[in-house]
């Protein structure tokens, strides 16, 4: 038994077009996960998805928007039937002055 296999686990990877996101996508795919790759750059994330497998989904999404987060979850659950893994691979920081940080 391989403890690190992810056969048929469904994962969403936001920010998948970046270096860390794409490396994570490749690793999870190699371990058997079914993937929904999301990024604000649809062309890049679509290219990555197609380079892995035709069954990997690509989605244009801005995870600083609640509506895009919800759309990603809805797309994954509708297509794959469930969601098992979310890789938190994006950083969102509101624009506030330094004095506003606590």
trRosetta pair geometry for C-beta under 8 A, 3 or more apart (Angstrom, degrees):
i j d omega theta_ij theta_ji phi_ij phi_ji
2 5 4.5 86 91 -28 110 106
4 31 6.1 -87 139 -135 83 131
5 31 5.7 -175 -137 -175 40 85
5 32 5.5 24 -172 22 85 137
6 9 4.3 -79 -178 35 86 125
6 11 7.4 1 168 -31 143 125
6 28 6.0 -40 60 -158 160 75
6 31 4.3 63 18 119 101 108
6 32 5.0 172 73 69 63 85
6 33 4.1 -14 118 -60 129 90
6 85 7.5 -22 -152 -21 131 151
7 31 7.8 -110 -46 147 54 65
7 32 3.7 -37 -85 146 55 149
7 33 7.9 -104 -84 -67 12 40
8 32 6.8 -28 -11 149 48 106
8 33 7.9 -63 50 -124 8 38
8 34 6.5 14 -143 -15 37 111
9 32 7.3 82 23 103 86 88
9 33 5.0 -45 75 -116 89 85
9 34 7.1 -174 85 25 37 77
9 84 4.3 -100 -162 75 86 152
9 85 5.8 54 153 -12 116 117
10 33 7.1 141 -105 -170 16 85
10 34 4.9 -29 -103 73 68 104
10 35 7.8 173 -156 -80 55 24
10 36 7.4 31 -180 -6 92 99
10 76 5.9 135 160 178 124 110
10 80 4.3 135 -110 128 140 156
10 81 7.7 -180 -41 59 152 68
10 82 5.7 152 27 89 139 72
10 83 5.3 -99 100 -119 116 40
10 84 5.0 120 48 12 68 91
10 85 6.9 179 92 28 43 80
11 28 5.4 -65 45 175 159 153
11 33 4.8 7 5 175 119 138
11 34 7.2 152 21 76 70 50
11 35 5.5 -22 69 -108 91 69
11 36 7.3 -162 98 31 47 70
11 83 7.9 101 -103 -159 21 75
11 84 6.7 -52 -68 70 63 86
11 85 3.8 -24 -104 77 89 112
11 86 7.2 172 -155 -81 67 26
11 87 6.4 40 -179 -17 114 100
12 35 7.8 131 -100 -161 28 60
12 36 4.8 -22 -107 71 74 105
12 38 6.4 11 -173 -2 95 119
12 72 5.4 96 -149 156 142 117
12 73 7.1 -68 -40 -84 159 57
12 76 5.5 -86 -67 -60 107 152
12 83 6.5 -8 -17 -145 108 118
12 85 7.3 -177 25 96 58 64
12 86 5.2 -6 59 -116 100 72
12 87 7.1 -155 92 26 54 74
13 16 4.4 90 108 -82 106 105
13 21 5.5 140 156 -158 112 90
13 24 5.8 170 -134 101 138 118
13 25 5.3 -146 56 -77 164 90
13 28 7.3 -179 -53 26 132 149
13 35 6.5 -16 7 -156 110 108
13 36 7.5 167 23 84 65 54
13 37 5.4 -16 64 -116 101 65
13 38 6.9 174 85 28 48 74
13 87 4.6 5 -112 50 76 125
13 89 5.9 20 -168 14 77 143
14 21 7.4 -93 105 -119 35 132
14 38 4.7 -30 -107 78 62 111
14 39 7.1 139 -168 -79 53 52
14 61 6.6 -89 -121 93 97 118
14 63 4.4 38 -161 -48 154 146
14 72 7.1 -29 -77 -121 98 172
14 87 7.3 -164 29 82 66 78
14 88 7.5 0 45 -136 111 35
14 89 5.6 176 75 57 69 89
14 90 4.7 -60 119 -14 117 120
15 18 5.2 -22 170 17 90 119
15 20 7.4 7 125 75 118 97
15 21 4.3 -163 114 -64 74 141
15 38 7.5 13 -5 89 36 76
15 39 6.0 90 -120 -105 19 86
15 63 7.2 -64 -35 14 87 136
15 89 4.1 -143 61 113 121 99
15 90 4.2 169 -42 -71 124 86
16 21 4.0 -150 -117 156 28 120
16 22 6.1 96 172 -73 64 56
16 24 7.6 -111 -121 68 75 101
16 25 5.2 66 -151 -53 109 135
16 37 3.7 -113 85 -161 171 96
16 38 6.1 108 3 47 111 38
16 39 5.2 -113 48 -45 73 109
16 45 5.1 84 79 -126 106 104
16 48 6.2 -163 139 85 105 154
16 89 7.3 86 -67 83 52 149
17 21 6.3 13 31 81 30 135
17 22 6.6 24 -155 -56 18 104
17 37 7.8 112 -50 161 65 113
17 39 3.9 89 -5 -149 109 172
17 40 7.9 -101 28 49 135 59
17 41 4.7 -105 73 67 175 113
17 44 3.7 75 -144 109 125 122
17 45 4.5 -82 -61 -61 99 78
17 48 6.4 -160 -105 -11 59 137
18 21 4.6 83 54 18 81 109
18 22 6.6 -158 84 -8 34 91
18 39 7.5 168 -14 -121 76 127
18 89 7.5 -173 54 153 119 114
19 22 6.3 -59 -141 37 20 103
19 23 6.4 17 160 -14 60 111
20 23 5.9 -59 -147 39 28 109
20 24 6.2 29 155 -20 65 110
20 89 6.1 -171 107 -153 110 112
21 24 5.7 -57 -147 37 29 112
21 25 6.3 33 154 -22 65 105
21 37 7.6 114 160 -151 111 97
21 39 7.1 133 120 -80 162 115
21 87 7.6 145 -124 108 74 131
21 89 4.8 122 -88 145 92 150
22 25 5.5 -48 -146 33 34 115
22 26 6.5 35 155 -19 64 103
22 48 5.4 -122 -122 -125 101 141
23 26 5.8 -53 -150 35 31 111
23 27 6.4 30 153 -17 64 107
24 27 5.8 -57 -148 38 31 110
24 28 6.2 25 158 -13 67 108
24 87 5.6 142 154 -171 149 164
24 89 6.5 -143 30 -87 157 145
25 28 6.1 -58 -143 41 27 105
25 29 6.1 28 158 -20 64 111
25 35 6.0 85 -147 -152 90 157
25 37 5.6 24 -113 -98 141 120
25 48 6.3 62 90 157 158 127
25 52 6.8 -102 146 -63 107 150
25 56 7.8 78 -176 -156 115 141
26 29 5.8 -57 -146 38 27 113
26 30 6.3 29 155 -20 63 107
26 52 6.9 -149 -103 -98 62 112
27 30 5.8 -55 -149 35 29 111
27 31 6.5 17 154 -10 63 110
28 31 5.7 -64 -149 43 33 107
28 33 4.1 -33 164 36 95 141
28 35 6.3 116 102 -81 121 115
28 85 7.6 -164 -138 96 139 154
28 87 7.7 -120 -46 -44 148 138
29 32 7.9 110 -179 -20 29 9
29 33 6.2 -82 -82 59 34 85
29 35 6.0 -47 -78 -20 91 136
29 52 4.9 -92 -139 -160 167 130
29 53 6.9 175 -158 1 126 115
29 56 6.9 -23 -105 -85 126 131
33 85 6.9 -49 -138 38 137 142
34 55 6.9 -70 -137 135 92 113
34 56 7.8 -170 -165 -101 55 60
34 80 5.4 149 114 -120 141 134
35 49 7.5 -157 100 -120 115 87
35 52 7.2 0 46 105 141 159
35 56 4.8 2 69 -136 105 94
35 57 6.9 -160 107 37 61 71
36 56 7.8 175 -89 -172 28 64
36 57 4.5 -16 -115 72 72 115
36 58 8.0 172 -163 -83 57 16
36 59 6.1 14 178 -2 99 123
36 72 6.4 149 128 -168 134 87
36 75 6.2 136 -142 104 147 108
36 76 4.5 -107 -9 -88 151 99
36 79 7.3 129 -80 55 117 137
36 80 7.6 -118 -39 -14 109 129
37 45 4.9 -173 127 -171 108 103
37 48 6.0 -128 153 92 167 118
37 49 5.2 -156 38 -72 130 99
37 56 6.3 28 -6 165 111 108
37 57 6.8 174 24 90 67 56
37 58 5.3 -23 71 -108 98 64
37 59 7.1 164 84 24 46 74
38 45 6.6 11 -166 -160 10 162
38 58 7.7 148 -87 -165 39 48
38 59 4.5 -26 -103 74 84 99
38 60 7.5 100 -153 -159 73 5
38 61 4.0 -22 -169 41 120 122
38 63 7.0 103 116 -53 130 105
38 68 7.8 139 -176 162 136 104
38 72 5.2 -28 -70 -113 154 130
39 42 7.0 177 78 -76 85 34
39 44 6.3 -64 96 78 152 103
39 45 3.9 169 28 -52 117 131
39 60 7.2 -48 78 -124 54 48
39 61 7.0 68 23 50 12 71
40 60 6.8 50 -146 -164 29 78
40 61 7.2 -86 -74 83 51 33
40 62 5.1 50 -92 -88 101 81
41 44 4.2 23 121 24 120 115
41 45 6.2 135 89 -14 72 91
41 60 7.9 -139 88 -122 9 86
42 45 6.0 -65 -141 46 31 102
42 46 5.6 34 161 -24 70 112
42 58 6.7 108 -159 146 73 113
42 59 7.8 -77 -116 147 91 19
42 60 3.8 -36 -73 -77 112 106
43 46 5.9 -58 -144 37 23 112
43 47 6.5 26 156 -20 61 106
44 47 5.8 -53 -150 33 30 112
44 48 6.6 29 152 -17 64 105
45 48 5.6 -49 -149 36 36 114
45 49 6.3 41 151 -22 66 104
45 58 4.8 149 123 -151 92 106
45 59 7.4 -57 120 50 143 40
45 60 7.5 164 50 -85 133 54
46 49 5.6 -50 -146 34 32 113
46 50 6.4 27 157 -13 65 106
46 58 4.2 152 -93 117 59 168
47 50 6.0 -59 -147 41 28 107
47 51 6.3 30 154 -23 64 108
48 51 5.7 -58 -148 34 30 112
48 52 6.7 24 155 -17 64 106
48 58 7.3 133 63 -99 83 118
49 52 6.1 -64 -157 34 30 107
49 53 7.8 -69 175 58 61 54
49 56 4.2 -160 -155 108 81 108
49 57 6.6 -77 -142 110 142 12
49 58 3.9 -125 -8 -53 151 104
50 54 7.1 26 -130 -95 64 56
50 56 7.7 -139 -56 65 26 108
50 58 7.8 -35 -28 -27 77 135
52 56 4.7 44 79 -13 121 155
53 56 5.0 108 62 -15 82 98
57 75 6.8 -178 151 146 153 117
57 76 7.5 -167 57 -94 147 66
57 79 6.1 85 -59 100 150 172
59 71 7.4 178 -180 122 136 103
59 72 5.9 156 98 -109 155 82
59 75 5.9 133 -91 82 146 167
61 65 7.9 -138 -174 57 73 104
61 68 4.1 145 -159 178 86 111
61 69 7.5 121 177 -69 126 36
61 71 6.5 -168 -110 78 115 112
61 72 5.2 27 -107 -62 169 113
62 65 4.9 58 90 8 98 110
62 68 4.9 141 55 0 59 170
63 68 6.1 -118 -83 100 37 117
63 69 5.6 79 -139 -77 72 89
63 72 7.7 -12 -93 -8 91 150
63 90 4.7 128 61 58 135 154
63 92 6.7 -129 106 -52 85 126
64 68 7.9 33 51 45 46 130
64 90 7.6 -118 -48 139 74 132
64 92 4.4 155 -102 -126 89 126
65 68 4.3 76 76 7 104 106
65 69 7.0 -173 93 -9 55 82
66 69 5.5 -55 -151 35 37 114
66 70 6.3 35 153 -17 69 106
67 70 5.7 -54 -148 39 31 111
67 71 6.3 35 152 -22 64 106
68 71 5.4 -49 -143 35 34 115
68 72 6.5 39 155 -23 64 101
69 72 5.9 -54 -154 31 30 111
69 73 6.7 25 152 -13 63 105
70 73 5.9 -57 -150 38 34 108
70 74 6.1 31 154 -17 68 110
71 74 5.6 -56 -143 41 31 112
71 75 6.1 34 157 -23 66 107
72 75 5.8 -53 -145 35 28 111
72 76 6.4 25 157 -16 63 107
73 76 5.9 -56 -147 38 29 109
73 77 6.2 19 160 -11 66 111
73 83 6.0 -58 -145 -36 78 162
74 77 6.1 -59 -140 43 27 103
74 78 6.0 26 160 -19 65 112
75 78 5.9 -58 -143 38 25 109
75 79 6.1 11 163 -8 63 114
76 79 6.2 -66 -142 44 24 101
76 80 5.6 -24 179 26 66 116
76 82 8.0 -44 135 104 93 26
76 83 4.9 69 114 -87 131 105
77 80 6.9 -65 -114 59 20 80
77 81 6.7 -29 -166 149 54 9
77 82 6.0 28 -125 -107 77 16
77 83 5.5 -60 -68 -27 86 98
80 83 7.4 102 74 -76 123 56
83 86 7.1 33 163 -56 119 90
96 100 3.8 -87 149 76 122 151
96 101 7.1 147 91 -51 115 70
97 100 5.1 108 62 -8 69 104
98 101 6.2 -44 -168 13 46 111
